[in-house]
Amino acid sequence: MTQWLKSSYCAEANNCVEIARTGTGDGVALRESADPAVQLTSDFSRLAALLEAARTGRLAGL
């Protein structure tokens, strides 16, 4: 069974980002709690690069 974790920025609302390890354990899955059937998967390094780009503002204006 997949253990989904909600963002610490999420209250008890139903529109939260959730993250879990993939079934093989070598990647991550992301989903929106309001629509849990839709899931995105990635490996750890690509997710880390996306988060770093968001933190540093490199995604602004896209």
N, CA, C and O atoms as a Tripos MOL2 file, in Angstrom:
@<TRIPOS>MOLECULE
protein
  248   247    62     0     0
PROTEIN
NO_CHARGES

@<TRIPOS>ATOM
      1 N           0.8410   -1.1900    0.0000 N.3       1 MET1
      2 CA          0.0000    0.0000    0.0000 C.3       1 MET1
      3 C           0.8840    1.2500    0.0000 C.2       1 MET1
      4 O           1.8600    1.3280    0.7460 O.2       1 MET1
      5 N           0.5400    2.2110   -0.8290 N.am      2 THR2
      6 CA          1.2890    3.4520   -0.9280 C.3       2 THR2
      7 C           0.9410    4.3700    0.2340 C.2       2 THR2
      8 O          -0.2320    4.5720    0.5470 O.2       2 THR2
      9 N           1.9630    4.9230    0.8690 N.am      3 GLN3
     10 CA          1.7550    5.8650    1.9620 C.3       3 GLN3
     11 C           1.9530    7.2770    1.4260 C.2       3 GLN3
     12 O           3.0810    7.6950    1.1620 O.2       3 GLN3
     13 N           0.8600    8.0050    1.2670 N.am      4 TRP4
     14 CA          0.9050    9.3730    0.7670 C.3       4 TRP4
     15 C           1.1100   10.3340    1.9220 C.2       4 TRP4
     16 O           0.5120   10.1740    2.9860 O.2       4 TRP4
     17 N           1.9570   11.3320    1.7130 N.am      5 LEU5
     18 CA          2.2140   12.3690    2.7110 C.3       5 LEU5
     19 C           1.7630   13.7120    2.1560 C.2       5 LEU5
     20 O           2.0510   14.0450    1.0060 O.2       5 LEU5
     21 N           1.0490   14.4890    2.9820 N.am      6 LYS6
     22 CA          0.5960   15.8150    2.5640 C.3       6 LYS6
     23 C           1.6400   16.8590    2.8930 C.2       6 LYS6
     24 O           2.4400   16.6950    3.8140 O.2       6 LYS6
     25 N           1.6220   17.9250    2.1330 N.am      7 SER7
     26 CA          2.4980   19.0490    2.3810 C.3       7 SER7
     27 C           2.2460   19.6260    3.7670 C.2       7 SER7
     28 O           1.1090   19.6390    4.2390 O.2       7 SER7
     29 N           3.2960   20.1010    4.4180 N.am      8 SER8
     30 CA          3.1430   20.7300    5.7320 C.3       8 SER8
     31 C           2.4200   22.0650    5.6240 C.2       8 SER8
     32 O           1.9570   22.5930    6.6350 O.2       8 SER8
     33 N           2.3150   22.6180    4.4250 N.am      9 TYR9
     34 CA          1.5950   23.8680    4.2120 C.3       9 TYR9
     35 C           0.0990   23.6440    4.0490 C.2       9 TYR9
     36 O          -0.6560   24.6080    3.9240 O.2       9 TYR9
     37 N          -0.3290   22.4270    4.0490 N.am     10 CYS10
     38 CA         -1.7290   22.0840    3.8300 C.3      10 CYS10
     39 C          -2.4520   21.9640    5.1700 C.2      10 CYS10
     40 O          -1.9720   21.3120    6.0970 O.2      10 CYS10
     41 N          -3.5860   22.5930    5.2460 N.am     11 ALA11
     42 CA         -4.4290   22.4330    6.4340 C.3      11 ALA11
     43 C          -5.2900   21.1920    6.2060 C.2      11 ALA11
     44 O          -4.8320   20.2390    5.5760 O.2      11 ALA11
     45 N          -6.4610   21.1850    6.6800 N.am     12 GLU12
     46 CA         -7.3560   20.0480    6.4880 C.3      12 GLU12
     47 C          -8.1640   20.1700    5.1990 C.2      12 GLU12
     48 O          -9.1610   19.4700    5.0220 O.2      12 GLU12
     49 N          -7.7470   21.0400    4.3150 N.am     13 ALA13
     50 CA         -8.4530   21.2410    3.0480 C.3      13 ALA13
     51 C          -8.2790   20.0300    2.1360 C.2      13 ALA13
     52 O          -7.4800   19.1330    2.4030 O.2      13 ALA13
     53 N          -9.0500   20.0340    1.0580 N.am     14 ASN14
     54 CA         -9.0140   18.9110    0.1260 C.3      14 ASN14
     55 C          -8.3010   19.2850   -1.1800 C.2      14 ASN14
     56 O          -8.5910   18.7170   -2.2330 O.2      14 ASN14
     57 N          -7.3760   20.2340   -1.1050 N.am     15 ASN15
     58 CA         -6.6370   20.6340   -2.3070 C.3      15 ASN15
     59 C          -5.1540   20.7500   -1.9730 C.2      15 ASN15
     60 O          -4.5620   21.8260   -2.0560 O.2      15 ASN15
     61 N          -4.5800   19.6360   -1.6020 N.am     16 CYS16
     62 CA         -3.2070   19.5970   -1.1220 C.3      16 CYS16
     63 C          -2.3220   18.7510   -2.0380 C.2      16 CYS16
     64 O          -2.7870   17.8040   -2.6720 O.2      16 CYS16
     65 N          -1.0640   19.1050   -2.0930 N.am     17 VAL17
     66 CA         -0.0870   18.2850   -2.8020 C.3      17 VAL17
     67 C           0.2990   17.1290   -1.8890 C.2      17 VAL17
     68 O           0.5590   17.3230   -0.7010 O.2      17 VAL17
     69 N           0.3340   15.9230   -2.4550 N.am     18 GLU18
     70 CA          0.7430   14.7370   -1.7110 C.3      18 GLU18
     71 C           1.8930   14.0680   -2.4610 C.2      18 GLU18
     72 O           1.9670   14.1370   -3.6880 O.2      18 GLU18
     73 N           2.7820   13.4240   -1.7170 N.am     19 ILE19
     74 CA          3.9490   12.7740   -2.3060 C.3      19 ILE19
     75 C           4.1110   11.3860   -1.6930 C.2      19 ILE19
     76 O           3.7700   11.1620   -0.5310 O.2      19 ILE19
     77 N           4.6350   10.4600   -2.4910 N.am     20 ALA20
     78 CA          4.8800    9.0920   -2.0170 C.3      20 ALA20
     79 C           6.0240    8.4900   -2.8220 C.2      20 ALA20
     80 O           6.3320    8.9520   -3.9200 O.2      20 ALA20
     81 N           6.6430    7.4680   -2.2760 N.am     21 ARG21
     82 CA          7.6220    6.6920   -3.0480 C.3      21 ARG21
     83 C           6.8710    5.8470   -4.0690 C.2      21 ARG21
     84 O           5.7480    5.4100   -3.8180 O.2      21 ARG21
     85 N           7.4900    5.6200   -5.2090 N.am     22 THR22
     86 CA          6.8840    4.7290   -6.1910 C.3      22 THR22
     87 C           6.9580    3.2970   -5.6730 C.2      22 THR22
     88 O           7.6730    3.0110   -4.7130 O.2      22 THR22
     89 N           6.2320    2.4210   -6.3010 N.am     23 GLY23
     90 CA          6.1880    1.0250   -5.8790 C.3      23 GLY23
     91 C           7.5480    0.3490   -5.8660 C.2      23 GLY23
     92 O           7.7960   -0.5330   -5.0440 O.2      23 GLY23
     93 N           8.4310    0.7560   -6.7690 N.am     24 THR24
     94 CA          9.7750    0.1770   -6.8200 C.3      24 THR24
     95 C          10.7270    0.8560   -5.8430 C.2      24 THR24
     96 O          11.8240    0.3540   -5.5980 O.2      24 THR24
     97 N          10.3150    2.0020   -5.2780 N.am     25 GLY25
     98 CA         11.1270    2.7110   -4.3060 C.3      25 GLY25
     99 C          12.2220    3.5740   -4.8840 C.2      25 GLY25
    100 O          12.9630    4.2080   -4.1320 O.2      25 GLY25
    101 N          12.3470    3.6180   -6.2140 N.am     26 ASP26
    102 CA         13.4250    4.3900   -6.8270 C.3      26 ASP26
    103 C          12.9730    5.7310   -7.3780 C.2      26 ASP26
    104 O          13.7300    6.3910   -8.0900 O.2      26 ASP26
    105 N          11.7750    6.1380   -7.0670 N.am     27 GLY27
    106 CA         11.2470    7.4070   -7.5500 C.3      27 GLY27
    107 C          10.1600    7.9250   -6.6370 C.2      27 GLY27
    108 O           9.8990    7.3740   -5.5680 O.2      27 GLY27
    109 N           9.5320    9.0020   -7.0840 N.am     28 VAL28
    110 CA          8.4620    9.6190   -6.3080 C.3      28 VAL28
    111 C           7.2210    9.7840   -7.1680 C.2      28 VAL28
    112 O           7.2980    9.8840   -8.3920 O.2      28 VAL28
    113 N           6.0860    9.8100   -6.5040 N.am     29 ALA29
    114 CA          4.8120   10.0820   -7.1630 C.3      29 ALA29
    115 C           4.1960   11.2950   -6.4870 C.2      29 ALA29
    116 O           4.2850   11.4500   -5.2690 O.2      29 ALA29
    117 N           3.5760   12.1470   -7.2780 N.am     30 LEU30
    118 CA          2.8970   13.3390   -6.7780 C.3      30 LEU30
    119 C           1.4480   13.2940   -7.2120 C.2      30 LEU30
    120 O           1.1240   12.7920   -8.2880 O.2      30 LEU30
    121 N           0.5760   13.8250   -6.3640 N.am     31 ARG31
    122 CA         -0.8350   13.9260   -6.7450 C.3      31 ARG31
    123 C          -1.4760   15.0830   -6.0090 C.2      31 ARG31
    124 O          -0.9440   15.5700   -5.0120 O.2      31 ARG31
    125 N          -2.6150   15.5180   -6.5020 N.am     32 GLU32
    126 CA         -3.4480   16.5380   -5.8790 C.3      32 GLU32
    127 C          -4.5240   15.8000   -5.0980 C.2      32 GLU32
    128 O          -5.2110   14.9450   -5.6580 O.2      32 GLU32
    129 N          -4.6830   16.1100   -3.8250 N.am     33 SER33
    130 CA         -5.6270   15.3580   -2.9980 C.3      33 SER33
    131 C          -7.0710   15.4800   -3.4790 C.2      33 SER33
    132 O          -7.8850   14.5980   -3.2070 O.2      33 SER33
    133 N          -7.4010   16.5640   -4.1940 N.am     34 ALA34
    134 CA         -8.7570   16.7190   -4.7160 C.3      34 ALA34
    135 C          -9.0250   15.7810   -5.8960 C.2      34 ALA34
    136 O         -10.1850   15.5080   -6.2070 O.2      34 ALA34
    137 N          -7.9770   15.2850   -6.5580 N.am     35 ASP35
    138 CA         -8.1170   14.3760   -7.6980 C.3      35 ASP35
    139 C          -7.0300   13.2970   -7.6100 C.2      35 ASP35
    140 O          -6.1120   13.2830   -8.4300 O.2      35 ASP35
    141 N          -7.1210   12.3960   -6.6300 N.am     36 PRO36
    142 CA         -6.0390   11.4460   -6.3690 C.3      36 PRO36
    143 C          -5.7890   10.4150   -7.4630 C.2      36 PRO36
    144 O          -4.7530    9.7500   -7.4460 O.2      36 PRO36
    145 N          -6.7000   10.2660   -8.4040 N.am     37 ALA37
    146 CA         -6.4970    9.2930   -9.4730 C.3      37 ALA37
    147 C          -5.4130    9.7460  -10.4560 C.2      37 ALA37
    148 O          -4.8030    8.9180  -11.1310 O.2      37 ALA37
    149 N          -5.1770   11.0490  -10.5360 N.am     38 VAL38
    150 CA         -4.1620   11.5970  -11.4390 C.3      38 VAL38
    151 C          -2.8500   11.7080  -10.6690 C.2      38 VAL38
    152 O          -2.7660   12.4080   -9.6600 O.2      38 VAL38
    153 N          -1.8270   11.0080  -11.1570 N.am     39 GLN39
    154 CA         -0.5370   10.9890  -10.4710 C.3      39 GLN39
    155 C           0.5880   11.2370  -11.4640 C.2      39 GLN39
    156 O           0.5520   10.7630  -12.6000 O.2      39 GLN39
    157 N           1.5810   11.9830  -11.0160 N.am     40 LEU40
    158 CA          2.7930   12.2160  -11.7970 C.3      40 LEU40
    159 C           3.9260   11.4640  -11.1200 C.2      40 LEU40
    160 O           3.9860   11.4150   -9.8910 O.2      40 LEU40
    161 N           4.8190   10.8810  -11.8950 N.am     41 THR41
    162 CA          5.9640   10.1970  -11.3120 C.3      41 THR41
    163 C           7.2550   10.8030  -11.8460 C.2      41 THR41
    164 O           7.2960   11.3380  -12.9540 O.2      41 THR41
    165 N           8.2950   10.7100  -11.0450 N.am     42 SER42
    166 CA          9.5950   11.2410  -11.4120 C.3      42 SER42
    167 C          10.6590   10.5150  -10.6110 C.2      42 SER42
    168 O          10.3560    9.7960   -9.6600 O.2      42 SER42
    169 N          11.9100   10.7130  -11.0080 N.am     43 ASP43
    170 CA         12.9870   10.2120  -10.1590 C.3      43 ASP43
    171 C          13.3870   11.3390   -9.2070 C.2      43 ASP43
    172 O          13.0080   12.4930   -9.4050 O.2      43 ASP43
    173 N          14.1490   10.9950   -8.1830 N.am     44 PHE44
    174 CA         14.4820   11.9480   -7.1340 C.3      44 PHE44
    175 C          15.2720   13.1460   -7.6580 C.2      44 PHE44
    176 O          15.0100   14.2760   -7.2480 O.2      44 PHE44
    177 N          16.2200   12.9230   -8.5430 N.am     45 SER45
    178 CA         17.0620   14.0270   -9.0190 C.3      45 SER45
    179 C          16.2640   15.0320   -9.8400 C.2      45 SER45
    180 O          16.5120   16.2340   -9.7430 O.2      45 SER45
    181 N          15.3320   14.5770  -10.6300 N.am     46 ARG46
    182 CA         14.5170   15.5100  -11.4260 C.3      46 ARG46
    183 C          13.5710   16.3080  -10.5470 C.2      46 ARG46
    184 O          13.3640   17.4980  -10.7830 O.2      46 ARG46
    185 N          12.9940   15.6710   -9.5390 N.am     47 LEU47
    186 CA         12.1300   16.3970   -8.6100 C.3      47 LEU47
    187 C          12.9530   17.4320   -7.8450 C.2      47 LEU47
    188 O          12.4960   18.5590   -7.6520 O.2      47 LEU47
    189 N          14.1470   17.0710   -7.4120 N.am     48 ALA48
    190 CA         15.0160   18.0120   -6.7040 C.3      48 ALA48
    191 C          15.3520   19.2110   -7.5960 C.2      48 ALA48
    192 O          15.3700   20.3460   -7.1200 O.2      48 ALA48
    193 N          15.6140   18.9740   -8.8700 N.am     49 ALA49
    194 CA         15.9180   20.0590   -9.8060 C.3      49 ALA49
    195 C          14.7150   20.9750   -9.9940 C.2      49 ALA49
    196 O          14.8750   22.1940  -10.0520 O.2      49 ALA49
    197 N          13.5230   20.4160  -10.0910 N.am     50 LEU50
    198 CA         12.3010   21.2220  -10.2210 C.3      50 LEU50
    199 C          12.0970   22.0920   -8.9830 C.2      50 LEU50
    200 O          11.8010   23.2820   -9.1000 O.2      50 LEU50
    201 N          12.2550   21.5050   -7.8010 N.am     51 LEU51
    202 CA         12.0750   22.2730   -6.5670 C.3      51 LEU51
    203 C          13.1130   23.3830   -6.4430 C.2      51 LEU51
    204 O          12.7890   24.4830   -5.9970 O.2      51 LEU51
    205 N          14.3460   23.1110   -6.8290 N.am     52 GLU52
    206 CA         15.3970   24.1310   -6.7900 C.3      52 GLU52
    207 C          15.0850   25.2600   -7.7710 C.2      52 GLU52
    208 O          15.2810   26.4290   -7.4390 O.2      52 GLU52
    209 N          14.6100   24.9380   -8.9590 N.am     53 ALA53
    210 CA         14.2360   25.9600   -9.9340 C.3      53 ALA53
    211 C          13.0950   26.8150   -9.4090 C.2      53 ALA53
    212 O          13.0970   28.0300   -9.6070 O.2      53 ALA53
    213 N          12.1260   26.2090   -8.7470 N.am     54 ALA54
    214 CA         11.0130   26.9670   -8.1730 C.3      54 ALA54
    215 C          11.5080   27.8870   -7.0440 C.2      54 ALA54
    216 O          11.1030   29.0460   -6.9530 O.2      54 ALA54
    217 N          12.3770   27.3570   -6.1970 N.am     55 ARG55
    218 CA         12.9030   28.1480   -5.0710 C.3      55 ARG55
    219 C          13.7170   29.3570   -5.5210 C.2      55 ARG55
    220 O          13.6610   30.4200   -4.9040 O.2      55 ARG55
    221 N          14.4580   29.1850   -6.5810 N.am     56 THR56
    222 CA         15.3450   30.2630   -7.0360 C.3      56 THR56
    223 C          14.7080   31.1980   -8.0540 C.2      56 THR56
    224 O          15.3620   32.1300   -8.5240 O.2      56 THR56
    225 N          13.4490   30.9710   -8.4040 N.am     57 GLY57
    226 CA         12.7360   31.8480   -9.3040 C.3      57 GLY57
    227 C          12.9720   31.5970  -10.7810 C.2      57 GLY57
    228 O          12.5380   32.3910  -11.6150 O.2      57 GLY57
    229 N          13.6550   30.5060  -11.1250 N.am     58 ARG58
    230 CA         13.9290   30.2280  -12.5450 C.3      58 ARG58
    231 C          12.6830   29.8250  -13.3230 C.2      58 ARG58
    232 O          12.7290   29.7480  -14.5510 O.2      58 ARG58
    233 N          11.5740   29.5680  -12.6390 N.am     59 LEU59
    234 CA         10.3380   29.2130  -13.3400 C.3      59 LEU59
    235 C           9.4430   30.4270  -13.5920 C.2      59 LEU59
    236 O           8.4210   30.3210  -14.2710 O.2      59 LEU59
    237 N           9.8270   31.5590  -13.0510 N.am     60 ALA60
    238 CA          9.0220   32.7740  -13.2190 C.3      60 ALA60
    239 C           8.9010   33.1360  -14.6940 C.2      60 ALA60
    240 O           9.8820   33.0850  -15.4360 O.2      60 ALA60
    241 N           7.7230   33.4940  -15.1020 N.am     61 GLY61
    242 CA          7.5000   33.9330  -16.4660 C.3      61 GLY61
    243 C           7.2540   32.8260  -17.4650 C.2      61 GLY61
    244 O           7.1330   33.0940  -18.6600 O.2      61 GLY61
    245 N           7.1780   31.5940  -17.0080 N.am     62 LEU62
    246 CA          6.9010   30.4930  -17.9540 C.3      62 LEU62
    247 C           5.4470   30.4410  -18.3080 C.2      62 LEU62
    248 O           5.0320   29.5830  -19.0870 O.2      62 LEU62
@<TRIPOS>BOND
     1     1     2 1
     2     2     3 1
     3     3     4 2
     4     3     5 am
     5     5     6 1
     6     6     7 1
     7     7     8 2
     8     7     9 am
     9     9    10 1
    10    10    11 1
    11    11    12 2
    12    11    13 am
    13    13    14 1
    14    14    15 1
    15    15    16 2
    16    15    17 am
    17    17    18 1
    18    18    19 1
    19    19    20 2
    20    19    21 am
    21    21    22 1
    22    22    23 1
    23    23    24 2
    24    23    25 am
    25    25    26 1
    26    26    27 1
    27    27    28 2
    28    27    29 am
    29    29    30 1
    30    30    31 1
    31    31    32 2
    32    31    33 am
    33    33    34 1
    34    34    35 1
    35    35    36 2
    36    35    37 am
    37    37    38 1
    38    38    39 1
    39    39    40 2
    40    39    41 am
    41    41    42 1
    42    42    43 1
    43    43    44 2
    44    43    45 am
    45    45    46 1
    46    46    47 1
    47    47    48 2
    48    47    49 am
    49    49    50 1
    50    50    51 1
    51    51    52 2
    52    51    53 am
    53    53    54 1
    54    54    55 1
    55    55    56 2
    56    55    57 am
    57    57    58 1
    58    58    59 1
    59    59    60 2
    60    59    61 am
    61    61    62 1
    62    62    63 1
    63    63    64 2
    64    63    65 am
    65    65    66 1
    66    66    67 1
    67    67    68 2
    68    67    69 am
    69    69    70 1
    70    70    71 1
    71    71    72 2
    72    71    73 am
    73    73    74 1
    74    74    75 1
    75    75    76 2
    76    75    77 am
    77    77    78 1
    78    78    79 1
    79    79    80 2
    80    79    81 am
    81    81    82 1
    82    82    83 1
    83    83    84 2
    84    83    85 am
    85    85    86 1
    86    86    87 1
    87    87    88 2
    88    87    89 am
    89    89    90 1
    90    90    91 1
    91    91    92 2
    92    91    93 am
    93    93    94 1
    94    94    95 1
    95    95    96 2
    96    95    97 am
    97    97    98 1
    98    98    99 1
    99    99   100 2
   100    99   101 am
   101   101   102 1
   102   102   103 1
   103   103   104 2
   104   103   105 am
   105   105   106 1
   106   106   107 1
   107   107   108 2
   108   107   109 am
   109   109   110 1
   110   110   111 1
   111   111   112 2
   112   111   113 am
   113   113   114 1
   114   114   115 1
   115   115   116 2
   116   115   117 am
   117   117   118 1
   118   118   119 1
   119   119   120 2
   120   119   121 am
   121   121   122 1
   122   122   123 1
   123   123   124 2
   124   123   125 am
   125   125   126 1
   126   126   127 1
   127   127   128 2
   128   127   129 am
   129   129   130 1
   130   130   131 1
   131   131   132 2
   132   131   133 am
   133   133   134 1
   134   134   135 1
   135   135   136 2
   136   135   137 am
   137   137   138 1
   138   138   139 1
   139   139   140 2
   140   139   141 am
   141   141   142 1
   142   142   143 1
   143   143   144 2
   144   143   145 am
   145   145   146 1
   146   146   147 1
   147   147   148 2
   148   147   149 am
   149   149   150 1
   150   150   151 1
   151   151   152 2
   152   151   153 am
   153   153   154 1
   154   154   155 1
   155   155   156 2
   156   155   157 am
   157   157   158 1
   158   158   159 1
   159   159   160 2
   160   159   161 am
   161   161   162 1
   162   162   163 1
   163   163   164 2
   164   163   165 am
   165   165   166 1
   166   166   167 1
   167   167   168 2
   168   167   169 am
   169   169   170 1
   170   170   171 1
   171   171   172 2
   172   171   173 am
   173   173   174 1
   174   174   175 1
   175   175   176 2
   176   175   177 am
   177   177   178 1
   178   178   179 1
   179   179   180 2
   180   179   181 am
   181   181   182 1
   182   182   183 1
   183   183   184 2
   184   183   185 am
   185   185   186 1
   186   186   187 1
   187   187   188 2
   188   187   189 am
   189   189   190 1
   190   190   191 1
   191   191   192 2
   192   191   193 am
   193   193   194 1
   194   194   195 1
   195   195   196 2
   196   195   197 am
   197   197   198 1
   198   198   199 1
   199   199   200 2
   200   199   201 am
   201   201   202 1
   202   202   203 1
   203   203   204 2
   204   203   205 am
   205   205   206 1
   206   206   207 1
   207   207   208 2
   208   207   209 am
   209   209   210 1
   210   210   211 1
   211   211   212 2
   212   211   213 am
   213   213   214 1
   214   214   215 1
   215   215   216 2
   216   215   217 am
   217   217   218 1
   218   218   219 1
   219   219   220 2
   220   219   221 am
   221   221   222 1
   222   222   223 1
   223   223   224 2
   224   223   225 am
   225   225   226 1
   226   226   227 1
   227   227   228 2
   228   227   229 am
   229   229   230 1
   230   230   231 1
   231   231   232 2
   232   231   233 am
   233   233   234 1
   234   234   235 1
   235   235   236 2
   236   235   237 am
   237   237   238 1
   238   238   239 1
   239   239   240 2
   240   239   241 am
   241   241   242 1
   242   242   243 1
   243   243   244 2
   244   243   245 am
   245   245   246 1
   246   246   247 1
   247   247   248 2
@<TRIPOS>SUBSTRUCTURE
     1 MET1         2 RESIDUE 1 A MET
     2 THR2         6 RESIDUE 1 A THR
     3 GLN3        10 RESIDUE 1 A GLN
     4 TRP4        14 RESIDUE 1 A TRP
     5 LEU5        18 RESIDUE 1 A LEU
     6 LYS6        22 RESIDUE 1 A LYS
     7 SER7        26 RESIDUE 1 A SER
     8 SER8        30 RESIDUE 1 A SER
     9 TYR9        34 RESIDUE 1 A TYR
    10 CYS10       38 RESIDUE 1 A CYS
    11 ALA11       42 RESIDUE 1 A ALA
    12 GLU12       46 RESIDUE 1 A GLU
    13 ALA13       50 RESIDUE 1 A ALA
    14 ASN14       54 RESIDUE 1 A ASN
    15 ASN15       58 RESIDUE 1 A ASN
    16 CYS16       62 RESIDUE 1 A CYS
    17 VAL17       66 RESIDUE 1 A VAL
    18 GLU18       70 RESIDUE 1 A GLU
    19 ILE19       74 RESIDUE 1 A ILE
    20 ALA20       78 RESIDUE 1 A ALA
    21 ARG21       82 RESIDUE 1 A ARG
    22 THR22       86 RESIDUE 1 A THR
    23 GLY23       90 RESIDUE 1 A GLY
    24 THR24       94 RESIDUE 1 A THR
    25 GLY25       98 RESIDUE 1 A GLY
    26 ASP26      102 RESIDUE 1 A ASP
    27 GLY27      106 RESIDUE 1 A GLY
    28 VAL28      110 RESIDUE 1 A VAL
    29 ALA29      114 RESIDUE 1 A ALA
    30 LEU30      118 RESIDUE 1 A LEU
    31 ARG31      122 RESIDUE 1 A ARG
    32 GLU32      126 RESIDUE 1 A GLU
    33 SER33      130 RESIDUE 1 A SER
    34 ALA34      134 RESIDUE 1 A ALA
    35 ASP35      138 RESIDUE 1 A ASP
    36 PRO36      142 RESIDUE 1 A PRO
    37 ALA37      146 RESIDUE 1 A ALA
    38 VAL38      150 RESIDUE 1 A VAL
    39 GLN39      154 RESIDUE 1 A GLN
    40 LEU40      158 RESIDUE 1 A LEU
    41 THR41      162 RESIDUE 1 A THR
    42 SER42      166 RESIDUE 1 A SER
    43 ASP43      170 RESIDUE 1 A ASP
    44 PHE44      174 RESIDUE 1 A PHE
    45 SER45      178 RESIDUE 1 A SER
    46 ARG46      182 RESIDUE 1 A ARG
    47 LEU47      186 RESIDUE 1 A LEU
    48 ALA48      190 RESIDUE 1 A ALA
    49 ALA49      194 RESIDUE 1 A ALA
    50 LEU50      198 RESIDUE 1 A LEU
    51 LEU51      202 RESIDUE 1 A LEU
    52 GLU52      206 RESIDUE 1 A GLU
    53 ALA53      210 RESIDUE 1 A ALA
    54 ALA54      214 RESIDUE 1 A ALA
    55 ARG55      218 RESIDUE 1 A ARG
    56 THR56      222 RESIDUE 1 A THR
    57 GLY57      226 RESIDUE 1 A GLY
    58 ARG58      230 RESIDUE 1 A ARG
    59 LEU59      234 RESIDUE 1 A LEU
    60 ALA60      238 RESIDUE 1 A ALA
    61 GLY61      242 RESIDUE 1 A GLY
    62 LEU62      246 RESIDUE 1 A LEU
